[in-house]
Amino acid sequence: MRKLGLTLLVVGFLWLLVLQVQAALHAGVRAVVLTQYKQLDAEAKPSYSRQEVDGLIRNTARDAFDAHPLFALPGAVSFIGGLLALKRQRGKSAG
């Protein structure tokens, strides 16, 4: 059980490391902003409709959320692995 815990701990940590490196190398939010800027009309308008503004805000928010990886799953794997390794270690020293 301790080997499983340590394996999960290492796998989760490496998974987080890979996600962080990918996030650092990826353009991230800058690419989202540039993409949304290209969707605007070439000519500036004195006013925009509510639907246009709502659509651009929604698209920008969705794309910004998609640009960042989800860290909860590899973090949970590391946490569970640490608990399993610790639990096995405590049980071994008690008996």
C-alpha positions as CSV (number, residue, x, y, z in Angstrom):
1,M,0.0,0.0,0.0
2,R,2.9,2.3,0.7
3,K,4.3,1.8,-2.7
4,L,1.0,2.6,-4.3
5,G,0.8,5.8,-2.2
6,L,4.3,6.9,-3.1
7,T,3.6,6.1,-6.8
8,L,0.4,8.2,-6.7
9,L,2.3,11.0,-5.0
10,V,5.0,11.0,-7.6
11,V,2.6,10.6,-10.6
12,G,0.4,13.5,-9.3
13,F,3.4,15.7,-8.7
14,L,4.9,15.0,-12.2
15,W,1.4,15.6,-13.7
16,L,1.2,19.0,-12.0
17,L,4.7,19.8,-13.2
18,V,3.8,19.0,-16.8
19,L,0.7,21.1,-16.6
20,Q,2.7,24.0,-15.1
21,V,5.3,23.8,-17.9
22,Q,2.6,23.7,-20.6
23,A,0.8,26.7,-19.0
24,A,4.1,28.6,-18.9
25,L,5.0,27.8,-22.5
26,H,1.5,28.4,-23.9
27,A,0.5,31.9,-24.7
28,G,-2.4,31.7,-22.3
29,V,-4.7,34.6,-22.0
30,R,-2.8,36.7,-24.5
31,A,-3.9,34.4,-27.3
32,V,-7.5,34.6,-26.0
33,V,-7.5,38.4,-26.1
34,L,-5.9,38.5,-29.5
35,T,-8.5,36.1,-30.9
36,Q,-11.4,38.1,-29.4
37,Y,-9.9,41.3,-30.7
38,K,-9.8,39.9,-34.2
39,Q,-13.6,39.1,-34.0
40,L,-14.4,42.8,-33.5
41,D,-15.4,44.8,-36.5
42,A,-12.6,46.7,-38.3
43,E,-14.5,50.0,-37.9
44,A,-15.1,51.2,-34.4
45,K,-18.8,51.9,-33.6
46,P,-20.0,54.7,-31.3
47,S,-22.1,52.1,-29.5
48,Y,-22.6,48.3,-29.5
49,S,-25.7,46.3,-28.9
50,R,-26.2,44.4,-25.7
51,Q,-26.1,41.1,-27.6
52,E,-22.8,41.9,-29.1
53,V,-21.2,42.8,-25.8
54,D,-22.7,39.8,-24.0
55,G,-21.5,37.5,-26.7
56,L,-18.0,38.8,-26.7
57,I,-17.8,38.7,-22.9
58,R,-19.1,35.2,-22.8
59,N,-16.7,34.0,-25.5
60,T,-13.8,35.6,-23.9
61,A,-14.6,34.2,-20.4
62,R,-15.1,30.7,-21.9
63,D,-11.9,30.8,-23.9
64,A,-9.9,32.2,-20.9
65,F,-11.3,29.3,-18.8
66,D,-10.3,26.8,-21.4
67,A,-6.8,28.3,-21.7
68,H,-5.9,27.3,-18.2
69,P,-5.5,23.6,-17.3
70,L,-7.5,22.0,-14.4
71,F,-5.1,21.3,-11.5
72,A,-7.6,19.7,-9.2
73,L,-7.3,16.1,-10.5
74,P,-3.5,15.8,-10.3
75,G,-3.5,17.6,-7.0
76,A,-6.0,15.1,-5.6
77,V,-4.0,12.2,-6.9
78,S,-0.9,13.6,-5.1
79,F,-2.9,14.2,-1.9
80,I,-4.4,10.7,-1.9
81,G,-1.0,9.2,-2.6
82,G,0.5,11.1,0.3
83,L,-2.3,10.0,2.6
84,L,-1.9,6.4,1.6
85,A,1.8,6.5,2.1
86,L,1.4,8.1,5.5
87,K,-1.3,5.8,6.6
88,R,0.7,2.7,5.8
89,Q,3.8,4.2,7.5
90,R,1.8,4.9,10.7
91,G,0.2,1.4,10.7
92,K,3.6,-0.2,10.2
93,S,5.3,1.6,13.1
94,A,2.3,1.0,15.5
95,G,2.4,-2.8,15.0
